[in-house]
Amino acid sequence: MNPLVASWCAKARRRLRRVARRMRSTAHAGSAALEFAMIAPVFFVLLMGLIEAGVIFFAQSVLQNATNDAARLIRTGQVTGTLPNQVLTQAEINAGMVVGQAMTQAQFRTYICNDIAPLLACNANLQIDVESFTNFSTASFPTPLNADNTLNTNLDNYSPGAVCSVVLLRTFYTWTVVTPLLTPFLTNMANNLHLLSATAAFRNEPYTTGISGC
């Protein structure tokens, strides 16, 4: 073989070996980024779903606490405005209550709204239903959802009852689910909504001086 040709072939083989080694050393470069790009959408959807589920559970707890606080106003007769020497709390003052005056439905709603803020907005998503009965055996109330799985808008009564009345206080809040793809797992009613509900059932105390017990 011609020495020049042999020399050129040897140089070419060395260059090819260097290129092959370089290609082997960089064969996995960028694979991590590619793999992350493939799983990132699933990861972030699951993360958003986990966060929203946590917020929903927290909002449920906030709504229940507000319902319990409002139920105490009814059970102790504070909503009637007839208690002797009644002293209003700051929360009751913020709701617009006045000593000696019965609490209106709007003031009762404001009281609950102030208790659930700022996590839950005081808008059309919040619905409050207060019903009273003579005793527990006669208590009858409709379900919150209609046949089409929407919220029953007729549940907006305000009947705190009288002394020894049995009262059912229910609050509802329609939460709009925003996590994509996981909507079927986070909704429990129509229109991609999750219904938060809180309930307090009790008998009013004998808060007037003329009654010793129920």
LUMLO-658586 format. One record per atom (N, C-alpha, C, CB): x, y, z; residue in three letters. Coordinates in steps of 0.2 Angstrom, whole numbers, plus 5000, padded with zeros to 4 digits. Glycine has a CB too. Layout:
N
XYZAla
...
***
This chain:
214
500449945000Met
500050005000Met
500450065000Met
499550005006Met
500250114997Asn
500650174996Asn
500650205003Asn
500250224992Asn
501350225005Pro
501450255012Pro
500950315014Pro
502150275013Pro
500850355009Leu
500450415010Leu
499650395011Leu
500450465004Leu
499450345007Val
498750315008Val
498750285015Val
498550265003Val
499250245017Ala
499250215023Ala
499250265029Ala
499850165024Ala
499650315028Ser
499650365034Ser
498950405034Ser
500150415032Ser
498650415028Trp
497950455029Trp
497450405032Trp
497750475021Trp
497450345030Cys
497050295033Cys
497050285041Cys
497050225030Cys
497750285043Ala
497850285050Ala
497550345054Ala
498650275051Ala
497650405051Lys
497450465054Lys
496650465054Lys
497650525050Lys
496350445048Ala
495650435048Ala
495350395054Ala
495350415041Ala
495650335055Arg
495450285060Arg
495450315067Arg
495850225059Arg
496050355068Arg
496150385074Arg
495550435076Arg
496850415075Arg
495450475070Arg
494950525071Arg
494250495072Arg
494850575065Arg
494150445069Leu
493450405070Leu
493350375077Leu
493350355064Leu
493950355079Arg
493950325086Arg
493850385091Arg
494550295088Arg
494150445090Arg
493950495094Arg
493250525094Arg
494450555093Arg
493050525088Val
492250545087Val
491850495091Val
492150545080Val
492050425090Ala
491550375093Ala
491650375101Ala
491850305091Ala
492250395103Arg
492250395111Arg
491850465113Arg
493050405113Arg
491950515109Arg
491550575111Arg
490850565111Arg
491750635107Arg
490550525106Met
489850515105Met
489650465111Met
489750485099Met
490050425113Arg
489850375119Arg
489850415125Arg
490350315119Arg
490250465126Ser
490350505132Ser
489750545133Ser
490950535133Ser
489450575127Thr
488850615128Thr
488250585126Thr
489050675123Thr
488150515126Ala
487550485123Ala
486950495128Ala
487750415123Ala
487150505134His
486550515139His
486450595141His
486650475145His
486850635138Ala
486750705139Ala
486050735137Ala
487250755136Ala
485650765142Gly
485050795140Gly
484450745141Gly
484950815133Gly
484650685143Ser
484050635144Ser
483650645150Ser
484350565145Ser
483950675155Ala
483650695161Ala
483050745160Ala
484050715167Ala
483350795156Ala
482850855154Ala
482250825150Ala
483250905150Ala
482450775145Leu
481850755141Leu
481450705145Leu
482250705136Leu
481650675150Glu
481250635154Glu
480750675159Glu
481650585159Glu
481050725161Phe
480650775166Phe
480150805162Phe
481150825169Phe
480350825155Ala
479850855151Ala
479250815150Ala
480150875144Ala
479350745150Met
478850695149Met
478350685155Met
479150635147Met
478650685161Ile
478250675167Ile
478050735170Ile
478650635172Ile
478350795168Ala
478150865172Ala
477450875172Ala
478550915169Ala
477050865166Pro
476350885166Pro
475950845171Pro
476050875159Pro
476050775171Val
475750735176Val
475950755183Val
475950655174Val
476550765184Phe
476750785191Phe
476350845193Phe
477550795191Phe
476350905189Phe
476050965191Phe
475350955192Phe
476251015186Phe
474950915188Val
474250905189Val
474150875195Val
473950865183Val
474550825197Leu
474450785203Leu
474550835209Leu
474850725204Leu
475050875208Leu
475250925214Leu
474650975215Leu
475950965212Leu
474451005209Met
473851045210Met
473251015213Met
473651075203Met
473150955211Gly
472550915214Gly
472650905221Gly
472450845211Gly
473250885223Leu
473350885231Leu
473250945234Leu
474150855232Leu
473550995232Ile
473451065235Ile
472751085235Ile
473851115231Ile
472351075230Glu
471651095230Glu
471251055235Glu
471351095223Glu
471450985235Ala
471050945240Ala
471150965247Ala
471250875239Ala
471750985248Gly
471951015255Gly
471551075257Gly
472651025256Gly
471551115252Val
471151185253Val
470451165254Val
471251235247Val
470151125250Ile
469451105251Ile
469351075258Ile
469251055246Ile
469751035260Phe
469651005267Phe
469651065272Phe
470150955269Phe
470151105271Phe
470251165276Phe
469651215276Phe
470851205274Phe
469351225270Ala
468751265269Ala
468151235272Ala
468651275261Ala
468151165272Gln
467551135275Gln
467651145283Gln
467651055273Gln
468251145285Ser
468351155293Ser
468151225295Ser
469051135295Ser
468351275290Val
468151345292Val
467451355292Val
468551385287Val
467051325287Leu
466351325286Leu
465951295292Leu
466051295280Leu
466251245294Gln
465951205300Gln
466051245307Gln
466251135301Gln
466651275308Asn
466751315313Asn
466251385313Asn
467451345314Asn
466251415308Ala
465751465307Ala
465051455308Ala
465851505300Ala
464851395306Thr
464151365308Thr
464051355315Thr
464051305304Thr
464551325318Asn
464451315325Asn
464451375329Asn
465051275328Asn
464851425327Asp
464751495331Asp
464151525330Asp
465351545328Asp
463851525324Ala
463151555322Ala
462651515326Ala
463051555315Ala
462751445326Ala
462251405330Ala
462151425337Ala
462351335329Ala
462751445340Arg
462751465347Arg
462251535348Arg
463451475350Arg
462351575343Leu
461951635344Leu
461151625344Leu
462051685338Leu
460951575340Ile
460251555340Ile
460051515347Ile
460051505334Ile
460551465348Arg
460351425354Arg
460351465361Arg
460951365355Arg
460751515361Thr
460651555368Thr
460251615367Thr
461351575369Thr
459851615362Gly
459351675361Gly
459651745360Gly
459051675368Gly
460251745358Gln
460551805356Gln
460351845350Gln
461351805356Gln
460051795346Val
459751825339Val
459151865341Val
459651775334Val
458751845346Thr
458151875348Thr
458251945350Thr
457751835353Thr
458751965353Gly
458852035356Gly
458452045362Gly
458752085350Gly
458251995365Thr
457852005371Thr
458151985378Thr
457151965370Thr
458751965377Leu
459151945383Leu
459252005388Leu
459751905381Leu
459151995394Pro
459252055399Pro
460052065399Pro
458952035406Pro
460252125400Asn
460952145401Asn
461352115395Asn
461152125407Asn
461152105389Gln
461552075384Gln
462052125382Gln
461052065378Gln
462652095381Val
463252125379Val
463552095372Val
463852125384Val
463552135367Leu
463752115361Leu
464452105360Leu
463452165355Leu
464652055357Thr
465352035355Thr
465552085349Thr
465551965354Thr
466252085348Gln
466452125342Gln
466252095336Gln
467252135342Gln
466152025336Ala
465951995330Ala
465252015328Ala
466051915330Ala
464852015334Glu
464152035333Glu
464052105331Glu
463752015339Glu
464452145333Ile
464452215331Ile
464652225324Ile
464852265336Ile
465152195322Asn
465352195315Asn
464752165310Asn
465952155314Asn
464352125313Ala
463852095309Ala
463252145308Ala
463552035311Ala
463252195312Gly
462752245312Gly
462152245318Gly
462352245306Gly
462352195323Met
461852185328Met
461752245332Met
461952125332Met
461152255335Val
461052315340Val
460752285346Val
460652375336Val
460952305352Val
460652285358Val
459852295358Val
460952315364Val
459452245360Gly
458752255360Gly
458452245354Gly
458652325363Gly
458752225348Gln
458452215342Gln
458652145340Gln
458652265337Gln
458152115337Ala
458252045334Ala
458752045328Ala
457552015332Ala
459151995328Met
459551995322Met
459251975316Met
460151935324Met
459352015310Thr
458952005304Thr
459351945300Thr
458952065300Thr
459051925295Gln
459351865291Gln
459951895288Gln
458851845286Gln
459951955285Ala
460551985282Ala
461151995287Ala
460352055279Ala
460952015293Gln
461452015299Gln
461751945300Gln
461152055305Gln
461351895301Phe
461551835302Phe
462051805297Phe
460951785303Phe
461851825290Arg
462251805285Arg
462951835285Arg
461951815278Arg
462951905287Thr
463551945288Thr
463951915293Thr
463352015289Thr
463651885299Tyr
464051855304Tyr
464451795302Tyr
463551845310Tyr
464151755298Ile
464451695295Ile
464951715290Ile
463951645292Ile
464851765286Cys
465251785281Cys
465951815284Cys
464951845277Cys
465851855289Asn
466451875293Asn
466851815296Asn
466251925298Asn
466551765297Asp
466851705300Asp
467251665295Asp
466351665304Asp
467051665289Ile
467351625284Ile
467851655280Ile
466851585280Ile
467851725280Ala
468351765276Ala
469051755279Ala
468151845276Ala
469551765275Pro
469551775268Pro
469551715264Pro
470151825266Pro
469551655267Leu
469651595263Leu
469051585258Leu
469651535267Leu
468451595261Leu
467751585257Leu
467451655256Leu
467251545260Leu
467251675250Ala
466951735248Ala
466251735250Ala
467051745240Ala
466051795252Cys
465351805254Cys
464951825247Cys
465251855259Cys
464751775243Asn
464351795237Asn
463851745236Asn
464851795231Asn
463651735230Ala
463051685229Ala
463251615230Ala
462851695222Ala
463851595231Asn
464151535232Asn
463951505239Asn
464851525231Asn
463851555244Leu
463651545250Leu
462851545251Leu
463951595255Leu
462651485254Gln
461851485255Gln
461751455262Gln
461551435250Gln
461351495266Ile
461151475273Ile
460451465274Ile
461451535278Ile
460351405278Asp
459651385279Asp
459551375286Asp
459451325275Asp
459051405289Val
458851395296Val
458151375297Val
459051465300Val
458051315300Glu
457351295300Glu
457251275308Glu
457251235296Glu
456651285310Ser
456451265317Ser
455851215317Ser
456351325321Ser
455851175322Phe
455351125323Phe
455151125331Phe
455551055321Phe
454551095332Thr
454351095339Thr
454751035343Thr
453651075339Thr
454950985340Asn
455350935343Asn
455750895338Asn
454850885347Asn
456150855340Phe
456550815335Phe
456150765331Phe
457150775339Phe
455650735333Ser
455250685330Ser
454850715324Ser
454750655334Ser
454750785324Thr
454350815319Thr
454850845314Thr
453850865321Thr
455450845315Ala
455950875310Ala
455950845303Ala
456650875313Ala
455850885298Ser
455850855291Ser
456150915287Ser
455150845289Ser
456650895283Phe
457050945279Phe
457250905272Phe
457650965283Phe
457250945267Pro
457450925260Pro
458250915260Pro
457150965255Pro
458450875255Thr
459150865253Thr
459350925250Thr
459250805249Thr
460050945250Pro
460251005247Pro
460351005240Pro
460951015250Pro
460350945237Leu
460450945230Leu
459750925226Leu
460950885228Leu
459650955220Asn
459050935216Asn
459250875212Asn
458950995211Asn
458750855208Ala
458750785204Ala
459350795199Ala
458150775201Ala
459450855197Asp
459950865192Asp
460650885195Asp
459850925187Asp
460750865201Asn
461350875205Asn
461550945206Asn
461850835202Asn
461150995206Thr
461251065207Thr
461051085214Thr
460951115202Thr
461251135217Leu
461051155224Leu
460351185224Leu
461551205226Leu
459951155229Asn
459251185230Asn
459251255232Asn
458851135234Asn
459051305228Thr
459151375230Thr
458551395234Thr
459051415223Thr
458051345236Asn
457551365240Asn
457751355248Asn
456951315239Asn
458351325249Leu
458551325256Leu
458951385258Leu
459051265256Leu
458551435259Asp
458751505261Asp
458251525267Asp
458851555256Asp
458051485271Asn
457551505276Asn
457951535282Asn
457151445278Asn
457551575286Tyr
457851605292Tyr
457251595297Tyr
458051675291Tyr
457251545301Ser
456751535306Ser
457151505312Ser
456251485304Ser
457451555316Pro
457851535322Pro
457351505328Pro
458151585325Pro
456751505327Gly
456251475332Gly
456251515339Gly
456551405334Gly
455951485344Ala
455851515350Ala
456251475356Ala
455151525352Ala
456051485362Val
456351445367Val
456151375367Val
456051475374Val
456651335367Cys
456551255367Cys
456351235360Cys
456051235372Cys
456451275355Ser
456251245348Ser
456851205346Ser
456151305343Ser
456751155342Val
457251115339Val
457451155332Val
457051045337Val
458151165332Val
458351205326Val
458851175322Val
458651275328Val
458751175315Leu
459251145311Leu
459551205307Leu
458951095306Leu
460251215308Leu
460651265304Leu
461051225299Leu
461051315309Leu
460951245293Arg
461451215287Arg
461751275283Arg
461051165283Arg
462351265282Thr
462651315277Thr
462951275271Thr
463251355281Thr
462951305266Phe
463151275259Phe
463651315256Phe
462651245255Phe
464151295253Tyr
464551335249Tyr
464851295243Tyr
465251355253Tyr
464751325237Thr
464851285230Thr
465551305228Thr
464351305225Thr
466051265229Trp
466751275227Trp
466851255220Trp
467251235232Trp
467151305216Thr
467351285209Thr
467951245209Thr
467351345205Thr
467951185206Val
468651145205Val
469051175199Val
468451075205Val
469651185200Val
470051215195Val
470551165192Val
470351285197Val
470751115196Thr
471251065194Thr
471051035188Thr
471451025199Thr
471351035182Pro
471151005176Pro
471250925177Pro
471551025170Pro
470950885173Leu
470950815172Leu
470750775179Leu
471650795171Leu
470750815185Leu
470550775191Leu
469850805193Leu
471050795196Leu
469550835189Thr
468850865191Thr
468350805193Thr
468550905185Thr
468350755189Pro
467850695191Pro
468050675198Pro
467950645186Pro
468650675201Phe
468750655207Phe
468650705213Phe
469550625207Phe
468650765211Leu
468550825216Leu
467850855216Leu
469050875215Leu
467450835211Thr
466750865211Thr
466250815214Thr
466550885204Thr
465750845217Asn
465150805220Asn
464550825218Asn
465250795228Asn
464550875213Met
463850905211Met
463950925203Met
463650955215Met
463450955200Ala
463550965193Ala
463951035192Ala
462850985190Ala
464151045186Asn
464451105184Asn
465151115187Asn
464051165185Asn
465551055188Asn
466251055190Asn
466251085197Asn
466651085185Asn
465751075201Leu
465751105208Leu
465851055213Leu
465151145209Leu
466151075219His
466151035225His
465751065230His
466951025227His
465251035233Leu
464851065238Leu
465151055245Leu
464151025238Leu
465251105248Leu
465451105255Leu
464851115259Leu
465951165257Leu
464751085265Ser
464151085269Ser
464351075276Ser
463651035267Ser
463951115280Ala
464051115287Ala
463351115291Ala
464551165290Ala
463351075296Thr
462651065299Thr
462751075307Thr
462351005298Thr
462251105310Ala
462151105317Ala
461451095319Ala
462451175320Ala
461251045323Ala
460651025325Ala
460551035333Ala
460350955323Ala
460151065336Phe
460151075343Phe
459451105345Phe
460651135345Phe
459351105352Arg
458751125355Arg
458951195358Arg
458451075360Arg
458551245357Asn
458651315360Asn
458551305368Asn
458151365357Asn
459051345371Glu
459051345378Glu
458451385381Glu
459651375381Glu
458251375387Pro
457651415390Pro
457951485392Pro
457351375396Pro
458051525387Tyr
458451585388Tyr
458051645391Tyr
458751605382Tyr
457351635392Thr
456951685395Thr
456851665403Thr
456251685391Thr
456651715407Thr
456651705414Thr
455951665416Thr
456651765417Thr
455451665411Gly
454851635413Gly
454851555412Gly
454351665409Gly
455351535409Ile
455451455408Ile
456051425412Ile
455451445400Ile
455951375415Ser
456451345419Ser
456851295416Ser
456151325426Ser
456451265411Gly
456851205407Gly
456351185401Gly
456951145412Gly
456651145397Cys
456351125391Cys
456151045392Cys
456751125385Cys
***
